Every structure is written in C-alpha cells, then in structure tokens.
C-alpha cells in the first residue's frame, strides 16, 4: 500500500516513480495477453456456463447479497455513462450486465494494445516517458486488477447462491479476499467500472487528454500546477487506488500468484462444465433430438480436455 494523498494525481505520480528504470514493451503486451487469456479461456466460458446453468435450474440470483448490491450500484453508474453496450434490458438483468462488462473489457484491452503497439518503442526507458504514456501503463495495471476482481465477485455470488440453496460451494474465497471484496475493493471496482465501461470514443479522448510533458522533468511539488492545466497527468484520476504493480514492478512473484489463481479458476470452470455436460446428456437420454445438444456436448468435451491438460501441467510444475 502507498501513502494516501489528498490530491489523487500525486498517487498516480507515485506509480510513475516506482517504475523500473527500463523494461521491454513486450512486458506490457504480456499483461494484455494475460487479460485476453483470462477473458477468453476462463471468465467468459465460466460466465456463459453459469448463465446457462442458472437458467436451466431456475436459480434465483437475488438470493445473493453481493448480486443485489452489484445490480443496484452497477445500474446507477452504467446509466450515467450512456454506453450503448448497456441497454435497459441488459441493466435490468444482473447476469447479462456482468457478462456485458467482460465484453466491454475485451474491447478496452484491444484499444490499449493498439495504443502500446503504436506509441511505445521496444525498449521503454522510464526517464523518457511522458505522462500520457505513463497513464496508459497505469490503466493496463488497473485493467488486470479489474478482471481479477470481477472473477472474485462472480465467485462470491455463486458461493452465496449455493449456500442459500443448501449446496456446498465448489470454490470459496479466502477470508481476507472476501472481506476486502465488500469493503475497499468494492469501491475500487465501482470507480474502475466508470473508467473502463466508458464508451470507446470517450475512453480514447480521456487517454489522449493526458499531458505530453516528460515525467522525469517534473518534481512532486509541481504536480498540482501541471495537473490544473487542460492536459492533466492523470485524466482518469487513477490515484484513488494504491499502486498495484505488475509487469514493471514485481513481475516474478506476481506471475506465480496469477498462475495459482488461474489453476483455481480452471478447477471451478471444470466443475461448471461437467455439470452442464451432465444436463445435456440427460436431455439425450430423455429422448430430445435437437442436433445442437450433441454439438454442445462435443464442444464441452473438447474444452474439458484443454482444462485437464492445464490443470495437470500446473500440478506437475508445482509438485501437487
């Protein structure tokens, strides 16, 4: 955790100061690769399976306190952003809202990737960075955190629904994570939702509005003056969050942590897919002849093979 400043721009400046002296552009792209992988291989498939299971079993999502709180707060915030991705029907359906958030995150990941490819050299030197470039790096840092927090939240929703129905949850968040999820992390998530769910045009305008001044040429005492101009150093006001640090701060330990999280998510996704597979096979046994059922079964079996491979690979490397 870093010092909390009354001026959030100073917190963002603290992030810039903690960067490594130099690092390769590919490290930033690898962070975006991770976001893309977690979206396409874990979060989206798990969400789609969960939505299908909830619908087929007539699961009442309102049995989850977290779902009710998120539904109300997300609806209020997303309505003010006027993003066409979130129409009234979507905002009135919690599961569809959470699914749509992932789709919009996928769009923002691509926008940031394109910006990095176009505006960063292969070797990035901290002393040569502008505030605009530093702000983009900060956004990547926060995007990684946001996706992980989203997965924790949907896991907590599933835990609460299972408990309400007398079913033992297959995956439970650790107590520290669960406690932060309803306190400080919840506030961070809502603020980042306002940033990342902004329509693409407004998001790019926010990125481009950052100062072109060189970070190394500005002292901490000058930040309030610089930030009061039409080109602020931190237009998204990301300083409301403490410095997290990923590719440019503590990559080795962070990568180990992410590998463990992916392993746990894969186990959860496997259980969800196996439940869905069982439901589909029961439909065939009951005489249903829809050819889509067999196609879905084949697709799930293929997905399960990959998940089993990833789980086995991690367990061998970790000596589990």
C-alpha positions as CSV (number, residue, x, y, z in Angstrom):
1,X,0.0,0.0,0.0
2,X,1.2,3.5,-0.7
3,X,0.7,6.8,1.1
4,X,-2.8,8.2,0.5
5,X,-2.6,11.7,-0.9
6,X,-5.4,14.3,-0.8
7,X,-4.6,15.0,-4.4
8,X,-5.1,11.7,-6.3
9,X,-2.8,12.9,-9.0
10,X,0.1,12.6,-6.6
11,X,-0.8,9.0,-6.0
12,X,-0.7,8.4,-9.8
13,X,2.7,10.2,-9.8
14,X,3.9,7.8,-7.1
15,X,3.1,5.0,-9.5
16,X,5.3,6.5,-12.2
17,X,8.2,6.9,-9.7
18,X,8.0,3.2,-8.8
19,X,8.6,2.0,-12.4
20,X,11.7,0.1,-13.2
21,X,14.4,2.2,-15.0
22,X,13.7,0.4,-18.2
23,X,11.7,-2.6,-19.4
24,X,10.6,-4.1,-22.7
25,X,7.4,-3.3,-24.5
26,X,6.6,-7.0,-24.6
27,X,6.1,-7.0,-20.8
28,X,3.2,-4.6,-21.2
29,X,1.8,-6.6,-24.1
30,X,2.2,-9.8,-22.0
31,X,-0.1,-8.2,-19.4
32,X,-2.7,-7.6,-22.0
33,X,-2.2,-11.2,-23.3
34,X,-3.0,-12.3,-19.7
35,X,-6.2,-10.2,-19.7
36,X,-7.2,-11.6,-23.0
37,X,-6.4,-15.2,-21.9
38,X,-8.4,-14.8,-18.6
39,X,-11.3,-13.4,-20.5
40,X,-11.4,-15.9,-23.4
41,X,-10.3,-19.0,-21.5
42,X,-11.7,-18.6,-18.0
43,X,-14.1,-15.7,-17.3
44,X,-16.3,-15.7,-20.4
45,X,-16.6,-19.5,-20.7
46,X,-17.3,-19.8,-17.0
47,X,-19.9,-17.0,-17.1
48,X,-21.7,-18.5,-20.1
49,X,-21.9,-21.9,-18.5
50,X,-23.1,-20.3,-15.2
51,X,-25.8,-18.3,-17.0
52,X,-27.0,-21.5,-18.8
53,X,-27.0,-23.5,-15.6
54,X,-28.8,-20.8,-13.6
55,X,-31.4,-20.5,-16.4
56,X,-32.0,-24.3,-16.7
57,X,-32.3,-24.7,-13.0
58,X,-34.3,-21.5,-12.4
59,X,-31.7,-20.2,-10.0
60,X,-32.8,-17.0,-8.1
61,X,-29.9,-14.7,-8.3
62,X,-31.4,-12.3,-5.7
63,X,-30.6,-14.9,-3.0
64,X,-27.0,-13.4,-3.2
65,X,-26.4,-10.2,-1.2
66,X,-23.4,-9.5,-3.4
67,X,-25.5,-9.8,-6.6
68,X,-28.2,-7.5,-5.2
69,X,-25.7,-4.9,-4.2
70,X,-23.8,-5.1,-7.5
71,X,-27.0,-5.0,-9.6
72,X,-28.2,-1.8,-7.9
73,X,-24.8,0.0,-8.0
74,X,-23.8,-1.1,-11.5
75,X,-27.2,0.0,-12.9
76,X,-26.8,3.5,-11.4
77,X,-23.3,4.0,-12.6
78,X,-23.7,2.5,-16.1
79,X,-26.8,4.5,-16.8
80,X,-24.8,7.7,-16.4
81,X,-22.1,6.6,-18.9
82,X,-24.6,6.3,-21.8
83,X,-22.7,3.4,-23.3
84,X,-24.9,1.8,-25.9
85,X,-23.5,-1.6,-24.9
86,X,-25.7,-1.4,-21.8
87,X,-29.3,-1.0,-22.8
88,X,-32.2,-1.1,-20.3
89,X,-32.9,-4.8,-20.8
90,X,-29.2,-5.6,-20.0
91,X,-29.1,-3.4,-17.0
92,X,-32.2,-5.0,-15.6
93,X,-30.6,-8.4,-15.8
94,X,-27.7,-8.8,-13.4
95,X,-26.1,-11.8,-15.1
96,X,-26.3,-10.2,-18.5
97,X,-24.8,-7.0,-17.1
98,X,-21.8,-8.9,-15.7
99,X,-21.4,-10.7,-19.0
100,X,-21.5,-7.5,-21.0
101,X,-18.8,-6.0,-18.7
102,X,-16.5,-8.7,-19.8
103,X,-17.2,-8.0,-23.5
104,X,-16.5,-4.3,-23.0
105,X,-13.3,-5.1,-21.1
106,X,-12.3,-7.1,-24.2
107,X,-12.7,-4.0,-26.3
108,X,-10.7,-1.9,-23.9
109,X,-7.9,-4.5,-23.9
110,X,-7.7,-4.2,-27.7
111,X,-7.7,-0.4,-27.6
112,X,-4.8,-0.3,-25.1
113,X,-2.9,-3.0,-27.1
114,X,-3.2,-0.9,-30.2
115,X,-2.0,2.2,-28.4
116,X,1.0,0.4,-26.9
117,X,2.0,-1.0,-30.3
118,X,1.7,2.4,-31.9
119,X,3.2,4.7,-29.3
120,X,5.9,2.8,-27.4
121,X,9.3,1.8,-28.5
122,X,10.5,-1.8,-28.0
123,X,12.7,-0.8,-25.0
124,X,10.9,1.6,-22.7
125,X,13.1,3.9,-20.6
126,X,11.3,5.5,-17.6
127,X,13.1,8.8,-17.9
128,X,11.9,9.1,-21.4
129,X,8.2,8.5,-20.7
130,X,5.5,11.2,-21.0
131,X,2.7,11.4,-18.5
132,X,0.4,10.2,-21.3
133,X,2.4,7.0,-21.8
134,X,2.7,6.5,-18.0
135,X,-1.1,6.9,-17.7
136,X,-1.6,4.2,-20.3
137,X,0.7,1.9,-18.4
138,X,-1.2,2.6,-15.2
139,X,-4.5,1.7,-17.0
140,X,-3.1,-1.6,-18.0
141,X,-2.1,-2.2,-14.4
142,X,-5.7,-1.4,-13.3
143,X,-7.3,-3.5,-16.1
144,X,-5.5,-6.6,-14.8
145,X,-6.7,-5.9,-11.3
146,X,-10.3,-5.2,-12.5
147,X,-10.6,-8.6,-14.3
148,X,-9.4,-10.4,-11.3
149,X,-11.8,-8.6,-9.0
150,X,-14.7,-9.3,-11.4
151,X,-13.9,-13.0,-11.1
152,X,-13.8,-12.8,-7.3
153,X,-17.1,-11.1,-7.3
154,X,-18.9,-13.6,-9.5
155,X,-17.3,-16.4,-7.5
156,X,-18.8,-14.8,-4.3
157,X,-22.2,-14.5,-5.9
158,X,-22.1,-18.2,-6.8
159,X,-20.9,-19.1,-3.2
160,X,-23.9,-17.2,-1.7
161,X,-26.4,-18.7,-4.1
162,X,-25.1,-22.2,-3.3
163,X,-25.2,-21.6,0.4
164,X,-28.8,-20.2,0.2
165,X,-29.8,-23.4,-1.6
166,X,-28.1,-25.7,0.9
167,X,-25.3,-26.7,-1.5
168,X,-21.6,-26.8,-0.5
169,X,-19.7,-24.3,-2.8
170,X,-17.1,-25.8,-5.0
171,X,-14.8,-22.8,-4.6
172,X,-14.7,-20.4,-1.6
173,X,-12.7,-17.1,-1.5
174,X,-10.2,-16.8,1.3
175,X,-11.4,-14.7,4.3
176,X,-9.1,-11.7,3.6
177,X,-10.2,-11.6,-0.1
178,X,-13.8,-11.9,0.8
179,X,-13.6,-9.2,3.4
180,X,-11.8,-6.8,1.0
181,X,-14.4,-7.6,-1.6
182,X,-17.2,-6.0,0.3
183,X,-15.1,-3.0,1.6
184,X,-12.2,-1.3,-0.2
185,X,-12.1,-3.5,-3.3
186,X,-15.8,-2.9,-3.9
187,X,-15.3,0.8,-4.0
188,X,-12.3,0.4,-6.3
189,X,-14.3,-1.9,-8.6
190,X,-17.1,0.7,-8.9
191,X,-14.7,3.5,-9.7
192,X,-12.9,1.4,-12.3
193,X,-16.2,0.5,-13.8
194,X,-16.8,4.1,-14.5
195,X,-13.4,4.3,-16.3
196,X,-13.4,1.1,-18.3
197,X,-17.1,1.0,-19.2
198,X,-16.9,4.5,-20.7
199,X,-17.8,4.4,-24.5
200,X,-14.8,3.8,-26.7
201,X,-14.7,7.4,-28.1
202,X,-14.8,9.0,-24.6
203,X,-12.2,6.5,-23.4
204,X,-9.7,7.3,-26.1
205,X,-10.4,11.1,-25.6
206,X,-9.5,10.6,-21.9
207,X,-6.3,8.8,-22.8
208,X,-5.3,11.5,-25.3
209,X,-6.0,14.3,-22.9
210,X,-3.1,13.4,-20.7
211,X,0.0,15.7,-20.6
212,X,2.8,15.2,-23.1
213,X,5.3,16.5,-20.5
214,X,8.2,14.2,-19.7
215,X,7.7,12.6,-16.3
216,X,11.3,12.9,-15.2
217,X,11.3,16.7,-15.7
218,X,8.5,17.3,-13.2
219,X,9.0,17.4,-9.4
220,X,6.3,16.3,-6.9
221,X,5.8,19.9,-5.8
222,X,4.9,20.9,-9.4
223,X,2.2,18.2,-9.9
224,X,-0.8,20.4,-8.7
225,X,0.2,23.1,-11.1
226,X,0.7,20.8,-14.1
227,X,-2.5,18.9,-13.3
228,X,-4.6,22.0,-13.2
229,X,-3.9,22.6,-16.9
230,X,-6.0,21.3,-19.8
231,X,-3.6,18.4,-20.1
232,X,-3.6,16.6,-16.7
233,X,-1.1,14.0,-15.7
234,X,-3.8,11.5,-14.7
235,X,-7.1,12.2,-16.5
236,X,-8.8,9.1,-15.2
237,X,-7.8,10.1,-11.6
238,X,-6.4,6.6,-11.1
239,X,-4.7,7.8,-7.9
240,X,-7.8,6.8,-5.9
241,X,-6.2,3.3,-5.8
242,X,-2.9,2.3,-4.3
243,X,-0.1,1.2,-6.6
244,X,-0.5,-2.4,-7.6
245,X,2.4,-3.1,-9.8
246,X,2.6,-5.8,-12.4
247,X,4.9,-6.1,-15.4
248,X,7.1,-3.2,-14.4
249,X,7.3,-3.6,-10.7
250,X,7.3,-7.2,-9.4
251,X,6.8,-9.5,-12.3
252,X,8.2,-12.7,-10.9
253,X,6.1,-13.0,-7.7
254,X,3.1,-11.6,-9.4
255,X,3.3,-14.2,-12.2
256,X,3.4,-17.0,-9.6
257,X,0.3,-15.6,-7.9
258,X,-1.5,-15.4,-11.2
259,X,-0.7,-19.0,-12.1
260,X,-2.2,-20.2,-8.9
261,X,-5.3,-18.1,-9.4
262,X,-5.7,-19.5,-12.9
263,X,-5.3,-23.0,-11.6
264,X,-8.1,-22.4,-9.1
265,X,-10.3,-20.8,-11.7
266,X,-9.8,-23.8,-14.0
267,X,-10.9,-26.2,-11.4
268,X,-14.1,-24.2,-10.9
269,X,-14.7,-23.9,-14.6
270,X,-14.2,-27.7,-15.0
271,X,-16.9,-28.4,-12.3
272,X,-19.3,-26.0,-14.1
273,X,-18.7,-27.6,-17.5
274,X,-19.1,-31.1,-16.1
275,X,-22.5,-30.1,-14.6
276,X,-23.6,-28.6,-17.9
277,X,-22.4,-31.8,-19.7
278,X,-24.5,-33.9,-17.3
279,X,-27.6,-31.8,-18.0
280,X,-27.1,-32.2,-21.8
281,X,-26.6,-35.9,-21.6
282,X,-29.7,-36.3,-19.5
283,X,-31.7,-34.4,-22.3
284,X,-30.4,-37.0,-24.8
285,X,-31.4,-39.9,-22.5
286,X,-34.9,-38.3,-22.2
287,X,-35.3,-38.5,-26.0
288,X,-34.6,-34.9,-27.1
289,X,-33.4,-34.9,-30.7
290,X,-32.1,-31.3,-31.1
291,X,-28.7,-31.7,-33.0
292,X,-27.4,-28.6,-31.1
293,X,-27.3,-30.8,-28.0
294,X,-24.7,-33.1,-29.4
295,X,-22.7,-30.2,-30.8
296,X,-22.7,-28.6,-27.3
297,X,-21.6,-31.9,-25.8
298,X,-18.7,-32.2,-28.3
299,X,-17.6,-28.6,-27.6
300,X,-17.7,-29.1,-23.8
301,X,-15.7,-32.3,-24.1
302,X,-13.1,-30.5,-26.2
303,X,-12.9,-27.7,-23.6
304,X,-12.6,-30.1,-20.8
305,X,-9.6,-31.8,-22.4
306,X,-7.8,-28.5,-22.6
307,X,-8.6,-27.6,-19.0
308,X,-7.5,-31.0,-17.8
309,X,-4.2,-30.5,-19.6
310,X,-3.7,-27.1,-18.0
311,X,-4.5,-28.4,-14.5
312,X,-2.2,-31.4,-14.9
313,X,0.6,-29.2,-16.2
314,X,0.3,-26.8,-13.2
315,X,0.1,-29.7,-10.7
316,X,3.3,-31.3,-12.1
317,X,5.2,-28.0,-12.1
318,X,4.0,-27.2,-8.5
319,X,4.5,-30.7,-7.3
320,X,0.9,-31.1,-6.3
